[in-house]
Each structure stands twice: as C-alpha cells, then as structure tokens.
Amino acid sequence: MESNQPIAILNGAIITADGEYSCRTISLEECKKLIQSASEIISAVGHKATAEIITDLLEREVTLNRIDFHQEAGQQALVFKLNRRPPEGIILTRDEIEAFGYQFQLLSRNS
C-alpha cells in the first residue's frame, strides 16, 4: 500500500485507533528496504535500549520518543516485537533484549 504518510516505528503491536488492520512478520531485509525508501519516519519507541538496537539493525536513526501515536488510515508501522514478554516493571537492557530475541512486523491500517 503506497502512502505519503511517515512510516511509524513502534516497540509493540498496538491498535491506536478504530479501523481495519493487517499485520505480518517481515524479514530484517524487508524492514530495511521500507525504512531506507521512506522519506519520513516517526518513532514512537519508548525505551532507550530498544531505540538503540533498532537504529543499529535498520542503519537509520530511531530516537527514543515517548509519544501518544495514532495510526492513520493507509499508514504503515514497523513493529519491533520481543519474542517473549518481560517480567512486570522491568526495563530491559540491550543485552537482555538480545537474549529475549525479537522480530519485525509490518502493521498496516487499511481503513
């Protein structure tokens, strides 16, 4: 889906507005291509270690940005998803995030 809207980067798959969504796991290479071709990105990544890992993986600056993000119809978001849930109240270090493992997903708001 082509859109002139910025690609959002999230550290969790969340539905931020009413609408129809699709979500699928994508490879790191596909993720890099989407980010490198995007004219604008908006980070809604709320944890420093996660922002650092995503920056390294995507080879594009992703800042810590604790905002209330609302995905618009037609807008895509890249989701950095941990492979397991951390204990309540724990802020993970970079090494802990690497140990948990992760994947990327493409979350699209279709309407």
MOPAC internal coordinates of N, CA, C and O (Angstrom, degrees):
PM7 1SCF
backbone

  N    0.0000 0     0.00 0     0.00 0    0    0    0
  C    1.4439 1     0.00 0     0.00 0    1    0    0
  C    1.5194 1   109.14 1     0.00 0    2    1    0
  O    1.2310 1   119.85 1   -59.61 1    3    2    1
  N    1.2882 1   117.88 1   120.39 1    3    2    1
  C    1.4584 1   122.54 1   178.79 1    5    3    2
  C    1.5203 1   109.73 1   -82.35 1    6    5    3
  O    1.2310 1   120.93 1   -40.83 1    7    6    5
  N    1.3147 1   115.82 1   139.17 1    7    6    5
  C    1.4486 1   120.85 1   179.34 1    9    7    6
  C    1.5143 1   108.64 1  -151.95 1   10    9    7
  O    1.2310 1   120.81 1   -33.99 1   11   10    9
  N    1.3253 1   116.06 1   146.01 1   11   10    9
  C    1.4564 1   120.56 1   175.54 1   13   11   10
  C    1.5176 1   111.36 1   -89.83 1   14   13   11
  O    1.2310 1   120.44 1  -177.46 1   15   14   13
  N    1.3148 1   116.77 1     2.54 1   15   14   13
  C    1.4515 1   121.22 1  -179.58 1   17   15   14
  C    1.5269 1   110.04 1   -80.27 1   18   17   15
  O    1.2310 1   120.65 1   -27.27 1   19   18   17
  N    1.3317 1   116.36 1   152.73 1   19   18   17
  C    1.4627 1   118.46 1   177.95 1   21   19   18
  C    1.5218 1   110.68 1   -64.60 1   22   21   19
  O    1.2310 1   120.90 1   -31.39 1   23   22   21
  N    1.3145 1   115.88 1   148.61 1   23   22   21
  C    1.4634 1   121.05 1   172.48 1   25   23   22
  C    1.5190 1   107.16 1   -80.50 1   26   25   23
  O    1.2310 1   120.96 1   -51.68 1   27   26   25
  N    1.3033 1   115.77 1   128.32 1   27   26   25
  C    1.4556 1   120.71 1   178.52 1   29   27   26
  C    1.5272 1   109.34 1   -89.01 1   30   29   27
  O    1.2310 1   121.03 1   -29.33 1   31   30   29
  N    1.3144 1   115.64 1   150.67 1   31   30   29
  C    1.4597 1   121.16 1   173.99 1   33   31   30
  C    1.5194 1   106.88 1  -121.69 1   34   33   31
  O    1.2310 1   121.35 1   -57.31 1   35   34   33
  N    1.3308 1   115.01 1   122.69 1   35   34   33
  C    1.4582 1   122.36 1  -175.23 1   37   35   34
  C    1.5247 1   110.18 1  -120.77 1   38   37   35
  O    1.2310 1   120.62 1   -28.17 1   39   38   37
  N    1.3333 1   116.41 1   151.83 1   39   38   37
  C    1.4618 1   118.79 1   175.09 1   41   39   38
  C    1.5282 1   110.66 1  -105.31 1   42   41   39
  O    1.2310 1   121.19 1  -146.33 1   43   42   41
  N    1.3195 1   115.33 1    33.67 1   43   42   41
  C    1.4509 1   122.73 1   173.93 1   45   43   42
  C    1.5181 1   108.46 1   177.93 1   46   45   43
  O    1.2310 1   120.73 1   -33.17 1   47   46   45
  N    1.3226 1   116.20 1   146.83 1   47   46   45
  C    1.4631 1   120.93 1   179.75 1   49   47   46
  C    1.5266 1   107.65 1   -83.54 1   50   49   47
  O    1.2310 1   121.11 1   -76.35 1   51   50   49
  N    1.3282 1   115.49 1   103.65 1   51   50   49
  C    1.4493 1   120.16 1  -179.65 1   53   51   50
  C    1.5262 1   109.18 1  -126.93 1   54   53   51
  O    1.2310 1   121.38 1   -34.44 1   55   54   53
  N    1.3074 1   114.96 1   145.56 1   55   54   53
  C    1.4511 1   121.33 1   175.85 1   57   55   54
  C    1.5286 1   105.88 1   -94.98 1   58   57   55
  O    1.2310 1   120.31 1   -65.73 1   59   58   57
  N    1.3158 1   117.01 1   114.27 1   59   58   57
  C    1.4638 1   121.68 1  -172.00 1   61   59   58
  C    1.5189 1   113.93 1   -99.66 1   62   61   59
  O    1.2310 1   120.21 1   172.17 1   63   62   61
  N    1.3186 1   117.21 1    -7.83 1   63   62   61
  C    1.4578 1   121.15 1  -178.50 1   65   63   62
  C    1.5284 1   108.45 1  -157.13 1   66   65   63
  O    1.2310 1   120.62 1   -23.06 1   67   66   65
  N    1.3167 1   116.42 1   156.94 1   67   66   65
  C    1.4611 1   120.05 1   174.91 1   69   67   66
  C    1.5151 1   109.41 1   -59.78 1   70   69   67
  O    1.2310 1   120.70 1   -32.56 1   71   70   69
  N    1.3129 1   116.27 1   147.44 1   71   70   69
  C    1.4541 1   120.74 1   177.32 1   73   71   70
  C    1.5100 1   111.09 1   152.56 1   74   73   71
  O    1.2310 1   121.43 1     1.93 1   75   74   73
  N    1.3153 1   114.87 1  -178.07 1   75   74   73
  C    1.4565 1   121.44 1   176.13 1   77   75   74
  C    1.5196 1   108.03 1  -105.48 1   78   77   75
  O    1.2310 1   121.06 1   -46.74 1   79   78   77
  N    1.3232 1   115.58 1   133.26 1   79   78   77
  C    1.4573 1   122.54 1  -174.69 1   81   79   78
  C    1.5157 1   110.43 1  -126.60 1   82   81   79
  O    1.2310 1   121.51 1   -23.33 1   83   82   81
  N    1.3129 1   114.72 1   156.67 1   83   82   81
  C    1.4638 1   120.87 1   167.80 1   85   83   82
  C    1.5260 1   106.63 1  -130.45 1   86   85   83
  O    1.2310 1   121.36 1   -32.27 1   87   86   85
  N    1.3146 1   115.00 1   147.73 1   87   86   85
  C    1.4624 1   119.98 1  -178.30 1   89   87   86
  C    1.5239 1   107.89 1  -143.50 1   90   89   87
  O    1.2310 1   121.38 1   -47.11 1   91   90   89
  N    1.3407 1   114.96 1   132.89 1   91   90   89
  C    1.4626 1   118.92 1   178.14 1   93   91   90
  C    1.5209 1   108.90 1  -146.28 1   94   93   91
  O    1.2310 1   121.36 1   -30.21 1   95   94   93
  N    1.2999 1   115.01 1   149.79 1   95   94   93
  C    1.4536 1   121.40 1   175.86 1   97   95   94
  C    1.5204 1   108.70 1   -73.41 1   98   97   95
  O    1.2310 1   120.71 1   -42.87 1   99   98   97
  N    1.3399 1   116.25 1   137.13 1   99   98   97
  C    1.4594 1   121.01 1   178.70 1  101   99   98
  C    1.5267 1   108.86 1  -128.29 1  102  101   99
  O    1.2310 1   121.48 1   -20.83 1  103  102  101
  N    1.3184 1   114.78 1   159.17 1  103  102  101
  C    1.4595 1   120.34 1   179.30 1  105  103  102
  C    1.5251 1   110.62 1   -76.60 1  106  105  103
  O    1.2310 1   121.04 1   -18.32 1  107  106  105
  N    1.3086 1   115.61 1   161.68 1  107  106  105
  C    1.4599 1   120.23 1   175.86 1  109  107  106
  C    1.5218 1   109.88 1   -60.19 1  110  109  107
  O    1.2310 1   119.77 1   140.52 1  111  110  109
  N    1.3184 1   118.05 1   -39.48 1  111  110  109
  C    1.4659 1   120.94 1  -179.84 1  113  111  110
  C    1.5283 1   111.46 1   -63.14 1  114  113  111
  O    1.2310 1   120.08 1   136.99 1  115  114  113
  N    1.3243 1   117.45 1   -43.01 1  115  114  113
  C    1.4662 1   120.64 1   177.86 1  117  115  114
  C    1.5303 1   109.85 1   -64.16 1  118  117  115
  O    1.2310 1   121.08 1   140.25 1  119  118  117
  N    1.3109 1   115.54 1   -39.75 1  119  118  117
  C    1.4602 1   121.15 1   178.48 1  121  119  118
  C    1.5342 1   110.69 1   -61.34 1  122  121  119
  O    1.2310 1   120.58 1   133.98 1  123  122  121
  N    1.3268 1   116.50 1   -46.02 1  123  122  121
  C    1.4686 1   121.30 1   179.10 1  125  123  122
  C    1.5277 1   111.09 1   -60.21 1  126  125  123
  O    1.2310 1   120.43 1   136.98 1  127  126  125
  N    1.3280 1   116.78 1   -43.02 1  127  126  125
  C    1.4631 1   120.44 1  -179.72 1  129  127  126
  C    1.5263 1   111.09 1   -61.62 1  130  129  127
  O    1.2310 1   120.58 1   136.60 1  131  130  129
  N    1.3188 1   116.51 1   -43.40 1  131  130  129
  C    1.4624 1   119.95 1   179.30 1  133  131  130
  C    1.5260 1   110.95 1   -62.93 1  134  133  131
  O    1.2310 1   120.52 1   135.44 1  135  134  133
  N    1.3196 1   116.62 1   -44.56 1  135  134  133
  C    1.4654 1   120.96 1  -177.88 1  137  135  134
  C    1.5267 1   110.88 1   -68.79 1  138  137  135
  O    1.2310 1   120.23 1   137.49 1  139  138  137
  N    1.3208 1   117.16 1   -42.51 1  139  138  137
  C    1.4618 1   120.21 1  -177.62 1  141  139  138
  C    1.5259 1   111.93 1   -68.19 1  142  141  139
  O    1.2310 1   120.15 1   152.45 1  143  142  141
  N    1.3325 1   117.32 1   -27.55 1  143  142  141
  C    1.4634 1   119.72 1   179.68 1  145  143  142
  C    1.5289 1   112.16 1   -89.45 1  146  145  143
  O    1.2310 1   120.17 1   170.44 1  147  146  145
  N    1.3246 1   117.28 1    -9.56 1  147  146  145
  C    1.4710 1   120.44 1  -178.59 1  149  147  146
  C    1.5230 1   110.40 1   -76.01 1  150  149  147
  O    1.2310 1   121.07 1   -46.34 1  151  150  149
  N    1.3170 1   115.56 1   133.66 1  151  150  149
  C    1.4601 1   118.87 1   177.43 1  153  151  150
  C    1.5221 1   110.51 1   -76.84 1  154  153  151
  O    1.2310 1   120.87 1   154.99 1  155  154  153
  N    1.3187 1   115.94 1   -25.01 1  155  154  153
  C    1.4647 1   119.50 1  -179.04 1  157  155  154
  C    1.5224 1   109.62 1  -147.43 1  158  157  155
  O    1.2310 1   120.89 1   -39.15 1  159  158  157
  N    1.3203 1   115.90 1   140.85 1  159  158  157
  C    1.4550 1   121.20 1   172.40 1  161  159  158
  C    1.5212 1   107.83 1  -125.32 1  162  161  159
  O    1.2310 1   121.34 1   -25.78 1  163  162  161
  N    1.3143 1   115.04 1   154.22 1  163  162  161
  C    1.4506 1   120.84 1   173.99 1  165  163  162
  C    1.5179 1   107.65 1  -128.53 1  166  165  163
  O    1.2310 1   121.00 1   -57.70 1  167  166  165
  N    1.3053 1   115.70 1   122.30 1  167  166  165
  C    1.4529 1   120.81 1  -179.47 1  169  167  166
  C    1.5229 1   109.56 1   -89.92 1  170  169  167
  O    1.2310 1   121.27 1   -47.51 1  171  170  169
  N    1.3191 1   115.17 1   132.49 1  171  170  169
  C    1.4612 1   122.13 1   169.78 1  173  171  170
  C    1.5261 1   107.57 1  -123.82 1  174  173  171
  O    1.2310 1   121.04 1  -145.91 1  175  174  173
  N    1.3248 1   115.62 1    34.09 1  175  174  173
  C    1.4608 1   122.55 1  -179.73 1  177  175  174
  C    1.5197 1   107.99 1   -85.55 1  178  177  175
  O    1.2310 1   120.80 1   -58.93 1  179  178  177
  N    1.3196 1   116.08 1   121.07 1  179  178  177
  C    1.4509 1   120.67 1  -172.44 1  181  179  178
  C    1.5058 1   116.51 1  -100.88 1  182  181  179
  O    1.2310 1   120.03 1  -170.04 1  183  182  181
  N    1.3226 1   117.54 1     9.96 1  183  182  181
  C    1.4695 1   120.20 1  -179.28 1  185  183  182
  C    1.5252 1   109.41 1  -132.64 1  186  185  183
  O    1.2310 1   121.11 1   -47.99 1  187  186  185
  N    1.3250 1   115.49 1   132.01 1  187  186  185
  C    1.4652 1   121.69 1  -174.63 1  189  187  186
  C    1.5241 1   112.69 1   -59.62 1  190  189  187
  O    1.2310 1   119.84 1   130.79 1  191  190  189
  N    1.3306 1   117.91 1   -49.21 1  191  190  189
  C    1.4699 1   120.51 1  -177.67 1  193  191  190
  C    1.5268 1   110.91 1   -61.98 1  194  193  191
  O    1.2310 1   120.36 1   142.41 1  195  194  193
  N    1.3169 1   116.92 1   -37.59 1  195  194  193
  C    1.4670 1   120.64 1   178.47 1  197  195  194
  C    1.5236 1   110.48 1   -66.06 1  198  197  195
  O    1.2310 1   120.17 1   136.05 1  199  198  197
  N    1.3244 1   117.27 1   -43.95 1  199  198  197
  C    1.4676 1   120.72 1   178.09 1  201  199  198
  C    1.5298 1   110.62 1   -60.12 1  202  201  199
  O    1.2310 1   120.04 1   140.18 1  203  202  201
  N    1.3268 1   117.52 1   -39.82 1  203  202  201
  C    1.4690 1   121.08 1   179.49 1  205  203  202
  C    1.5187 1   111.60 1   -65.32 1  206  205  203
  O    1.2310 1   120.02 1   135.75 1  207  206  205
  N    1.3160 1   117.57 1   -44.25 1  207  206  205
  C    1.4710 1   120.85 1   179.31 1  209  207  206
  C    1.5259 1   110.51 1   -63.75 1  210  209  207
  O    1.2310 1   120.33 1   134.31 1  211  210  209
  N    1.3249 1   116.98 1   -45.69 1  211  210  209
  C    1.4636 1   120.44 1  -179.52 1  213  211  210
  C    1.5302 1   110.28 1   -62.26 1  214  213  211
  O    1.2310 1   120.26 1   138.33 1  215  214  213
  N    1.3243 1   117.10 1   -41.67 1  215  214  213
  C    1.4677 1   121.24 1   176.98 1  217  215  214
  C    1.5161 1   110.39 1   -56.91 1  218  217  215
  O    1.2310 1   120.12 1   132.03 1  219  218  217
  N    1.3231 1   117.37 1   -47.97 1  219  218  217
  C    1.4653 1   121.28 1  -179.66 1  221  219  218
  C    1.5274 1   111.87 1   -63.83 1  222  221  219
  O    1.2310 1   120.60 1   135.49 1  223  222  221
  N    1.3328 1   116.47 1   -44.51 1  223  222  221
  C    1.4601 1   120.45 1  -176.92 1  225  223  222
  C    1.5255 1   112.52 1   -67.18 1  226  225  223
  O    1.2310 1   120.62 1   138.90 1  227  226  225
  N    1.3303 1   116.41 1   -41.10 1  227  226  225
  C    1.4690 1   120.47 1  -174.87 1  229  227  226
  C    1.5225 1   113.55 1   -90.77 1  230  229  227
  O    1.2310 1   121.09 1   170.17 1  231  230  229
  N    1.3348 1   115.52 1    -9.83 1  231  230  229
  C    1.4636 1   120.86 1  -179.94 1  233  231  230
  C    1.5246 1   111.07 1    57.72 1  234  233  231
  O    1.2310 1   121.00 1  -142.19 1  235  234  233
  N    1.3311 1   115.69 1    37.81 1  235  234  233
  C    1.4638 1   123.58 1   175.55 1  237  235  234
  C    1.5231 1   107.36 1  -151.49 1  238  237  235
  O    1.2310 1   121.02 1   -41.73 1  239  238  237
  N    1.3181 1   115.65 1   138.27 1  239  238  237
  C    1.4576 1   120.76 1  -175.73 1  241  239  238
  C    1.5310 1   111.93 1   -60.70 1  242  241  239
  O    1.2310 1   121.34 1   -56.23 1  243  242  241
  N    1.3276 1   115.04 1   123.77 1  243  242  241
  C    1.4585 1   122.61 1   173.85 1  245  243  242
  C    1.5178 1   105.89 1  -123.66 1  246  245  243
  O    1.2310 1   120.90 1   -64.26 1  247  246  245
  N    1.3202 1   115.89 1   115.74 1  247  246  245
  C    1.4526 1   120.60 1  -173.62 1  249  247  246
  C    1.5227 1   111.94 1   -92.07 1  250  249  247
  O    1.2310 1   121.54 1   -23.59 1  251  250  249
  N    1.3187 1   114.66 1   156.41 1  251  250  249
  C    1.4544 1   121.61 1   168.64 1  253  251  250
  C    1.5227 1   106.40 1   -66.91 1  254  253  251
  O    1.2310 1   120.24 1   -54.26 1  255  254  253
  N    1.3238 1   117.15 1   125.74 1  255  254  253
  C    1.4607 1   120.06 1  -174.18 1  257  255  254
  C    1.5267 1   108.59 1  -154.01 1  258  257  255
  O    1.2310 1   120.82 1   -89.09 1  259  258  257
  N    1.3183 1   116.04 1    90.91 1  259  258  257
  C    1.4655 1   121.03 1  -178.58 1  261  259  258
  C    1.5272 1   109.07 1   -82.92 1  262  261  259
  O    1.2310 1   121.40 1   -91.34 1  263  262  261
  N    1.3346 1   114.93 1    88.66 1  263  262  261
  C    1.4631 1   120.52 1  -178.66 1  265  263  262
  C    1.5210 1   109.67 1  -122.94 1  266  265  263
  O    1.2310 1   121.12 1   -17.83 1  267  266  265
  N    1.3311 1   115.47 1   162.17 1  267  266  265
  C    1.4550 1   121.17 1   168.45 1  269  267  266
  C    1.5229 1   106.46 1   -86.72 1  270  269  267
  O    1.2310 1   120.61 1   -71.15 1  271  270  269
  N    1.3137 1   116.45 1   108.85 1  271  270  269
  C    1.4587 1   122.01 1  -176.78 1  273  271  270
  C    1.5214 1   109.33 1   -99.48 1  274  273  271
  O    1.2310 1   120.32 1   -42.77 1  275  274  273
  N    1.3209 1   117.00 1   137.23 1  275  274  273
  C    1.4604 1   123.00 1   176.16 1  277  275  274
  C    1.5245 1   108.04 1  -126.43 1  278  277  275
  O    1.2310 1   121.00 1   -68.08 1  279  278  277
  N    1.3135 1   115.69 1   111.92 1  279  278  277
  C    1.4578 1   121.52 1  -176.79 1  281  279  278
  C    1.5286 1   109.74 1   -74.17 1  282  281  279
  O    1.2310 1   121.07 1   -49.08 1  283  282  281
  N    1.3252 1   115.56 1   130.92 1  283  282  281
  C    1.4593 1   122.39 1  -179.64 1  285  283  282
  C    1.5278 1   110.61 1   -89.57 1  286  285  283
  O    1.2310 1   120.60 1   -22.63 1  287  286  285
  N    1.3223 1   116.45 1   157.37 1  287  286  285
  C    1.4623 1   121.34 1   175.51 1  289  287  286
  C    1.5262 1   108.71 1   -58.40 1  290  289  287
  O    1.2310 1   120.53 1   -47.76 1  291  290  289
  N    1.3161 1   116.60 1   132.24 1  291  290  289
  C    1.4590 1   122.15 1  -179.10 1  293  291  290
  C    1.5202 1   113.91 1    87.90 1  294  293  291
  O    1.2310 1   119.84 1   172.48 1  295  294  293
  N    1.3021 1   117.91 1    -7.52 1  295  294  293
  C    1.4634 1   121.46 1  -176.96 1  297  295  294
  C    1.5287 1   111.09 1   -89.49 1  298  297  295
  O    1.2310 1   121.43 1   -37.73 1  299  298  297
  N    1.3203 1   114.86 1   142.27 1  299  298  297
  C    1.4539 1   121.61 1   177.82 1  301  299  298
  C    1.5214 1   109.94 1  -104.35 1  302  301  299
  O    1.2310 1   121.46 1   -29.29 1  303  302  301
  N    1.3301 1   114.80 1   150.71 1  303  302  301
  C    1.4606 1   120.53 1   175.82 1  305  303  302
  C    1.5237 1   108.48 1  -136.15 1  306  305  303
  O    1.2310 1   121.28 1   -44.37 1  307  306  305
  N    1.3199 1   115.15 1   135.63 1  307  306  305
  C    1.4602 1   120.40 1   172.79 1  309  307  306
  C    1.5183 1   107.28 1   -92.49 1  310  309  307
  O    1.2310 1   121.28 1   -50.50 1  311  310  309
  N    1.3050 1   115.16 1   129.50 1  311  310  309
  C    1.4598 1   121.62 1  -176.57 1  313  311  310
  C    1.5282 1   108.95 1  -111.32 1  314  313  311
  O    1.2310 1   120.96 1   -53.89 1  315  314  313
  N    1.3214 1   115.77 1   126.11 1  315  314  313
  C    1.4602 1   122.58 1   172.36 1  317  315  314
  C    1.5213 1   105.70 1   -94.17 1  318  317  315
  O    1.2310 1   120.36 1   -69.14 1  319  318  317
  N    1.3275 1   116.91 1   110.86 1  319  318  317
  C    1.4629 1   122.08 1  -172.57 1  321  319  318
  C    1.5196 1   110.52 1  -115.57 1  322  321  319
  O    1.2310 1   120.97 1   -57.19 1  323  322  321
  N    1.3221 1   115.75 1   122.81 1  323  322  321
  C    1.4642 1   120.02 1   174.16 1  325  323  322
  C    1.5228 1   109.48 1   -68.14 1  326  325  323
  O    1.2310 1   120.67 1   -31.89 1  327  326  325
  N    1.3208 1   116.32 1   148.11 1  327  326  325
  C    1.4585 1   120.61 1  -179.04 1  329  327  326
  C    1.5240 1   113.15 1   -77.66 1  330  329  327
  O    1.2310 1   120.14 1   168.27 1  331  330  329
  N    1.3290 1   117.35 1   -11.73 1  331  330  329
  C    1.4586 1   120.32 1   173.06 1  333  331  330
  C    1.5203 1   108.38 1  -151.34 1  334  333  331
  O    1.2310 1   121.62 1   -19.00 1  335  334  333
  N    1.2990 1   114.50 1   161.00 1  335  334  333
  C    1.4629 1   120.88 1  -175.57 1  337  335  334
  C    1.5244 1   110.57 1   -83.87 1  338  337  335
  O    1.2310 1   120.07 1   -49.21 1  339  338  337
  N    1.3415 1   117.47 1   130.79 1  339  338  337
  C    1.4638 1   119.60 1   177.89 1  341  339  338
  C    1.5279 1   111.05 1   -74.90 1  342  341  339
  O    1.2310 1   120.49 1   -18.92 1  343  342  341
  N    1.3197 1   116.67 1   161.08 1  343  342  341
  C    1.4683 1   119.59 1   176.73 1  345  343  342
  C    1.5299 1   110.66 1   -61.10 1  346  345  343
  O    1.2310 1   121.05 1   -27.48 1  347  346  345
  N    1.3267 1   115.60 1   152.52 1  347  346  345
  C    1.4635 1   121.30 1  -178.75 1  349  347  346
  C    1.5281 1   111.26 1   -59.77 1  350  349  347
  O    1.2310 1   121.27 1   -44.10 1  351  350  349
  N    1.3364 1   115.18 1   135.90 1  351  350  349
  C    1.4521 1   121.16 1   175.04 1  353  351  350
  C    1.5138 1   115.70 1    77.67 1  354  353  351
  O    1.2310 1   119.66 1  -175.67 1  355  354  353
  N    1.3208 1   118.25 1     4.33 1  355  354  353
  C    1.4629 1   122.32 1  -177.75 1  357  355  354
  C    1.5282 1   109.70 1   -95.51 1  358  357  355
  O    1.2310 1   120.72 1   -49.15 1  359  358  357
  N    1.3143 1   116.22 1   130.85 1  359  358  357
  C    1.4609 1   121.23 1   171.31 1  361  359  358
  C    1.5254 1   106.35 1  -101.22 1  362  361  359
  O    1.2310 1   120.98 1   -62.88 1  363  362  361
  N    1.3063 1   115.72 1   117.12 1  363  362  361
  C    1.4652 1   121.06 1  -173.81 1  365  363  362
  C    1.5184 1   111.98 1   -77.45 1  366  365  363
  O    1.2310 1   121.37 1   -34.52 1  367  366  365
  N    1.3135 1   114.98 1   145.48 1  367  366  365
  C    1.4575 1   121.36 1   170.79 1  369  367  366
  C    1.5221 1   108.27 1   -82.77 1  370  369  367
  O    1.2310 1   121.22 1    -9.65 1  371  370  369
  N    1.2906 1   115.27 1   170.35 1  371  370  369
  C    1.4675 1   119.42 1   177.79 1  373  371  370
  C    1.5261 1   110.97 1   -60.11 1  374  373  371
  O    1.2310 1   120.02 1   135.74 1  375  374  373
  N    1.3223 1   117.57 1   -44.26 1  375  374  373
  C    1.4693 1   120.90 1   179.68 1  377  375  374
  C    1.5318 1   111.09 1   -61.25 1  378  377  375
  O    1.2310 1   120.29 1   140.85 1  379  378  377
  N    1.3194 1   117.05 1   -39.15 1  379  378  377
  C    1.4665 1   120.47 1   178.98 1  381  379  378
  C    1.5268 1   110.89 1   -67.37 1  382  381  379
  O    1.2310 1   120.24 1   141.20 1  383  382  381
  N    1.3303 1   117.15 1   -38.80 1  383  382  381
  C    1.4712 1   120.55 1   177.44 1  385  383  382
  C    1.5260 1   109.86 1   -62.61 1  386  385  383
  O    1.2310 1   120.85 1   135.79 1  387  386  385
  N    1.3308 1   115.97 1   -44.21 1  387  386  385
  C    1.4706 1   119.81 1   178.06 1  389  387  386
  C    1.5247 1   110.50 1   -60.37 1  390  389  387
  O    1.2310 1   120.06 1   139.25 1  391  390  389
  N    1.3477 1   117.49 1   -40.75 1  391  390  389
  C    1.4593 1   121.62 1  -179.25 1  393  391  390
  C    1.5326 1   111.63 1   -67.56 1  394  393  391
  O    1.2310 1   119.92 1   144.99 1  395  394  393
  N    1.3252 1   117.77 1   -35.01 1  395  394  393
  C    1.4665 1   121.42 1   178.33 1  397  395  394
  C    1.5194 1   110.50 1   -67.24 1  398  397  395
  O    1.2310 1   120.65 1   145.08 1  399  398  397
  N    1.3250 1   116.37 1   -34.92 1  399  398  397
  C    1.4605 1   121.44 1  -173.81 1  401  399  398
  C    1.5165 1   110.38 1    83.73 1  402  401  399
  O    1.2310 1   120.71 1   -18.95 1  403  402  401
  N    1.3091 1   116.24 1   161.05 1  403  402  401
  C    1.4601 1   121.14 1  -174.89 1  405  403  402
  C    1.5140 1   109.83 1  -158.38 1  406  405  403
  O    1.2310 1   121.78 1   -10.10 1  407  406  405
  N    1.3174 1   114.20 1   169.90 1  407  406  405
  C    1.4564 1   122.10 1   174.87 1  409  407  406
  C    1.5217 1   107.79 1  -148.46 1  410  409  407
  O    1.2310 1   120.72 1   -14.19 1  411  410  409
  N    1.3027 1   116.23 1   165.81 1  411  410  409
  C    1.4514 1   121.61 1   175.07 1  413  411  410
  C    1.5082 1   109.22 1  -108.75 1  414  413  411
  O    1.2310 1   121.00 1   -35.27 1  415  414  413
  N    1.3269 1   115.70 1   144.73 1  415  414  413
  C    1.4499 1   122.44 1   174.87 1  417  415  414
  C    1.5208 1   109.19 1  -129.20 1  418  417  415
  O    1.2310 1   120.89 1   -26.77 1  419  418  417
  N    1.3046 1   115.90 1   153.23 1  419  418  417
  C    1.4596 1   121.95 1   174.23 1  421  419  418
  C    1.5244 1   106.71 1  -108.89 1  422  421  419
  O    1.2310 1   121.40 1   -64.70 1  423  422  421
  N    1.3400 1   114.93 1   115.30 1  423  422  421
  C    1.4652 1   122.15 1   179.48 1  425  423  422
  C    1.5258 1   107.29 1  -106.16 1  426  425  423
  O    1.2310 1   120.59 1   -62.46 1  427  426  425
  N    1.3142 1   116.47 1   117.54 1  427  426  425
  C    1.4634 1   121.75 1  -178.67 1  429  427  426
  C    1.5120 1   109.23 1  -115.18 1  430  429  427
  O    1.2310 1   120.93 1   -48.75 1  431  430  429
  N    1.3165 1   115.83 1   131.25 1  431  430  429
  C    1.4695 1   119.42 1   172.53 1  433  431  430
  C    1.5092 1   106.89 1   -94.07 1  434  433  431
  O    1.2310 1   121.21 1   -66.57 1  435  434  433
  N    1.3208 1   115.28 1   113.43 1  435  434  433
  C    1.4612 1   121.73 1  -173.88 1  437  435  434
  C    1.5145 1   112.84 1   -85.00 1  438  437  435
  O    1.2310 1   119.82 1   150.29 1  439  438  437
  N    1.3175 1   117.96 1   -29.71 1  439  438  437
  C    1.4751 1   120.99 1   178.73 1  441  439  438
  C    1.5120 1   109.51 1  -156.66 1  442  441  439
  O    1.2310 1   120.10 1   180.00 1  443  442  441

